Structure formats: C-alpha cells, structure tokens
Amino acid sequence: MPSHVHQSFYDAISANRRKTFFMVFFFVVLVAAVVWAFALATNLAPYAVPLALVIAIAMAWAGYYSSDKIVLAISQAKPVDKNEFPYLVNITEAIALGAGVPVPRLYLIEDTAPNAFATGRNPANSVICVTRGLLTKLDREELEGVIAHEMSHIRNYDILLATVAVTMVGIIALLSDWMLRFGLRGGRRRSSGSDGAGGAAAIFLVIGIIVAILAPLVAQFMRLALSRRREFQADASAAQITRYPQGLADALRKIAADPEPLEVANKATAHLYIWNPLKDREGRMDRLFNTHPPVAERIKALESMGAEMGGGPESTPGPEAVAGPESSPGS
C-alpha cells in the first residue's frame, strides 16, 4: 500500500487550506492580469489597475462562497427525497458520526451511470451528491464505502480545494473568452485612429490576446496540480471509518467497469467524482492528465488494508450496525 495513505488527516487539512489560499491568490493575480491587459488595449488604461483588482476580488469572493451551488447547478443535482432513499440517509448519518463531521446535505443526479462527489467549502456547509445509478447498482456495503470516501474528502477539506478549482477554472475561461471577443472588436475600431495611438493599442491588444489565450491553460494546470494523493488518502480514511476496505474496493471495481458516461459531467467537474465520469468521451491527452490514479492501484491498496485489518468479504462493516437493518440497495 502506498505510504502516503498513512498521512495524518490533520496534515491533509492544513495542506489543503494552504493550497486553497495560494490558489485563490493566484486566481486573483491571473484574473487581474487578463483584465489589466485588455483595459490597456481598449482605452481604459486610467482604470486598468482598479478595474482589474475589483473584478478579480469580486470573482474570488463569489467563487469561494458560491462554488458548491455552481457545481450542483452544473451537475443538475436535486435534493434527495428522504422518503425515497431512507437507507442512504441512514448510512450517511452513521458515517458522518464515525467520521466526526456534521451530516452533509444529500443531492441526487438523475443518471444511470454510477458515481458520486462531495462539494462545499467546509464540513458545516458540505454536500454529498450521488447518481441514481450508484444507488441501484451498488449493494449496501459498497454504498457505505463510497459515502465514507466522500465523507473523508469533507473531513480533509479536499472539497474546498477541488470545488474552488472548478469555479475558478470556469470563471477564467469565460472571462478570457469575453475579453477576446470584446478586444478584437475594439481593435478593429481603433485601427482607423492615428498611427502612434493605433500602434500602441495594437501592441497592448496582442499582449491581451496572448494573456487571454494562456490564462485558461494556466487555470487548467492549476486544476491538474491537485494531487492524486488525495484519492488514496480518502480511500484509506474510508476504510478506517467503515473498517471494511473491501466494500469500497468492490464499489470502485463496479464504477470503473460500468460503460456509461455521466452525461452532466464535463472536464471542469470530472476531478470531483470518485472515478472519472467521462468514460468514452476522454481522449489520449485526457488520460495523460487524469487527476484520478489508476483504479487498479486504488483497489490493490484497499485490499492490502483489508488484509492488514483481517477483513475479507465475509467481515461486517462498521457503520451498518449504526445505520440500522434496512435492506441493502441493489440487493
């Protein structure tokens, strides 16, 4: 089993908070650079610096406090009906108790592809979102493993880092696209001006276009910089919570083998999920920069933990006794 799964979750929390701070800071700098370059290129030079700072800080603030709502809206997720899925509510409450975090809100994506993700800025404002396919295709022990994995992301503050990354990548891409369109139109109008002014504006316009093209690429690399280690850590934490690593290992095997892509997922949100939801929509470059470690490595690590715990498929997972005797989904 990889040694990094033994990292204290307190260390993971501290590291994720530091990474989030630097990501937000870098986001503000990147947005400010885009706005500043185009302000200079569009006769807004006197207002370039304050305009850039105001827009960047406002977007960072909105991204931090509204990132979970944005992700849920993109995913077309709706609140879970507790009367329809009482076993899901019971499992989540039991695992939250075992993890020592507040019970997260539960959301559902109406899609038959099995998958799940967690979002929110902290444990007190967290959400676990599952697909209908996850609830119908996994048995109870496997579902417990998935919920425990997502609960571990919440406890470790992975959700803050990952969700802020989604929002900021999207904002930078939209802002750059808008700036490119606006800047090109403005550049055509200024081409008839004086030679000196037109030449300076053209230089700034070229700089602005270069910044606008590079900014989304830089933002994507920021997202890809999210370490694969967090998936191993969440898997290990889930195994410790449920005391049944085989449940999560079997769940990962089923989710990875399922051929259906998740229709509402996209490249910006794919890294949030427990397993890459794009399936056959990904290409060679997507696989090269995949933010998820190979599922075989994750399963091997979990089964190694199971051997250390002495927990084979016949052992009883921990939270089930707390959750109650309801029948397992998918059984």
N, C-alpha and C positions, 0 to 999 in steps of 0.2 A: 504494500500500500504506500502511496506517495507520502513522504514525511511531512509535506506541507499541510496535510489534513489535520495534523495534531496542533496546529497553531491555535493559541487561545482565542476564543471568540471575542474577548475583551481587546486583544491586539487587533483583531479584524475590525472591530467597531472604531477604534482610534484611527486605524489606517484609512478606512472608508470616509471618515469625517474629514481627514486631511486631504484626501483625493478630491472630495466634493468641493472643498474650499478652493483648491487650486484650479479645479475645472471651471467653477463659476468665475473666478478671477480671470482665467484665460479666455473664457467666453466673453466677458465684458471687454477685454482688450481686442479680441477678434472682431466683435460687432462694432466697436468704436473705430477700428481701422477701416472697415468697409464703409461706414457712414462718412468718416472723415475724408476718405479718398474721393467719394462721389460728391461730397459737399464742395470740395475744391474744384471739381470738374464741372459743376453746374451753377456757378456764380453764387454759391452760398458760403464762400470762403470765410467771411467775418463770423459766421455762425457755426463753422465746421466743428470746432472742439466742443462747445457746449451742447450742440445738437447730437454729436456722437455719444457723449457721455450720458445725456438724458435718455436717449433711445436704448443704449446698452444696459444701463442700470434698471430701467423700467422693464425691459425684456427679461433680465436675470431675475428680478423680483417676481414677475409673473410666472416664469418658468419654475421657480422654487416652490411657490405656493399653489400653483395650479397644475403641476406636471401630472399628478395622478388623474385628475379629471380629464386632461388632454389625452392621456394614454387610454383611459376607459372609453372615451368618445371615439377615438380612432379604432378601437377594437370592437365597437358596437356592443359593449357589455351592459347587461342589465342586472339589477339586484336579484339575488337568489330568493325564490319563494320558499320560506322555511317550511311551509306545509307540504310542498312537493318533495323537498330533499331534507327531511329531518335527520337522516343519518349523516349527511355532510355537515350539518350544523353541530351535531353531537361530536363528531370526530374533530372538527376544528376547535371547539371549545376545550376538549380534552387535551389536544396537543398544545394549544396556547397555554393551558395550565402547566403542562410539563415543561414548556419552554420558558415559562416565567414572563410572558408578554401579554398585553391586552388582547382580547379576542378581535381579530380583524373583521372588517366587513366582507361579505361574500358576494361575488358577482359571477354571472353566467354568460358565456358566449354560445349562441345557438349555432353550433357547428359540430359535425360528427367526428372531426379529427381530434384525437385525444391530446390535450396539452393543458398547461396551466402557467400562470405567472403571478408574482406579487408586485405591488407598487405602493407608493406613498412616500412621505418624507420622513416619517419616524414611526415607531411601533404604535403610538397612540393615534396615528392617522394613516393606518395601513389597510390594504385591500388584498385579498387573495381572489384571483379570477380563474375559473375553470371552464372548460368546454363541456357541452353535453356529452360529447364523445368520451371524455375522460370518465364521466360518471356511469356510462353504460358499458364501457369496455374493460374497466378495471374492477377487480374484486376489492373487498374491504381492506385487506392488508396492504394491497398495492396503493389504494387511495390514501391510506394513512401515511405511507411513505412519501407520496407526492406532497401532501399537505404539510408534513413535517419538514420537507425540503424547502418549501416556500416560506414556512414559518421561520426557518433558520436564516433565510435571506432578510426577513424582517428584523429578527433579533440582532443580526450582524450589521444592520444598516446598509446592506447591499442595495436595498430598494431605493434609498436616497440617491446613491451614486448612479445606478442604472437608469432610473426614471428621469433624473435631471439631464442625463446624457441624451436620452431620446428627445426631450423637449428642445434642448439647445441645438442639437444637430438639425432638427426640423426648422427652427427659427432662423438659423444661419442660412440654410438652403433657400428658404422663402425670401429672406431679406436680400440675399445675393441676386436671386432671380429678378426681384423687383428693381434693384439698383441697376442691373444690366439693362433691363428694358427702358427704364427712365433715363439712364445715362446715354444710351445710344440715340434716343430721340432728341435729347438735349444737345448731343454732339452734332447732329445734322443741322439743327437750327443755328448753332454758333459758327458753323463752317463759313457762313457768309460775312462774318464780322471782320475786324481788322486783322492784319497778318500777325502782329505781335500777340494780341489777346487770343486770337484763334489758335496760334501755335502753342501758347502756354496751356490753354484749355485742353488742347488735343493731347498734350503730354500727361496732364492730370487724368484725362479720360482714359488713356491707355493704362495708367497705373491703377485707376479704379477698376477697370475691367479685369486686369490681372488679379487684383485682390479679391474681387467678387468670384472669379473662377476658382481660385485656390482656397478660399475660405471654407466652402463645403467639404473639400477634400481633407483639409486640416481637421475639420469638425468630425468627419468620419474616422480619421485616425485617432482622435480623442476617444471616440466610442470603442474602437477596436483595442485601445490601450487598456480597457477594462480586463483585468487579468482573468485567465481561465481558472486560476486557483480558487476563485470564489465558488465555482461549481463543486469542486472537490470538497471544499470546506462545508458547504451547505449539505452535501451528501453525507459527510461524516457526522455533522451535527444532527441531521435527521435520524441517522442510525442510532445515535446516542439517546435521542428523545424517545423513539419507538422501541428501542432495544431489539429491533428486528430488521437488520440490514437487507435481508433477502426480499422483503416486501418492496422496497424502493428499487432494488436491482431488477426484480421481475417487472415492475412498472416501467422502468426505463427501456427494458427489452421490448415490451409491448408497444410503447410510444414510438420508439425508433423504427420498429418494423412496420408500423401502420403506414400504408402508402398514401394516405390522403393529406394534401397540403391544407393548412389552415387559411381559408380564403381572406379573412380580415387582417392577417399578418402582413407585414412589409419589412423591408430591410432596416428601417429605423427602429422597429419594435422587436425584431426577431431575437435579439440577445436577452430579452427579458424572460423568455419562456424557458421551461425546464429542459426542452430539447428543441432544436432548430425547426420551426414550424413551416418553413418554405418548401421543404422536401424537393420535389422535381422542378421547382422554379429556380433553384440555385444553380449557378454555373461553376466553372472551374475556379474563377477568381473568388467567388463567394466562399467556396470550400477552403481556399487557401487562407482567407482571412476570417475563418469561422471563429466566433467568440466562445463556442462550446468545445470542450475537449472531446475526443472520440468516446462514443458510448461504451465501447468495449473496455476502455481503461476505467471508466467510472464503475461499470459492473464488476470488474475484477477487484477494484479497491473495496467495494461494498462487500463482496463475497469473502474477501480477506478479513474484513472486520467481523463478518459473521462467524468465520472460523475461530477468530480470537475470542469472541464472546461465547462460542459454543452454541450459536443459534442457527440451526439449519431450518429448512422449510417447515419442520414439524413443531418448532417452538412457537410460543404465544407472544404476540407483540404487546408492548406495554399499554398504550393508551386505550386499547379496545375494552379493557375491564372498566375504565373510567367512563368510556363513551356509552356503554350500555349494550344490551343484547340484540339490537335491531339487526335485521338480516343484511348481509353484505350486498352492495351494488354489484351488478354484473354476475351474481351467482344464482 
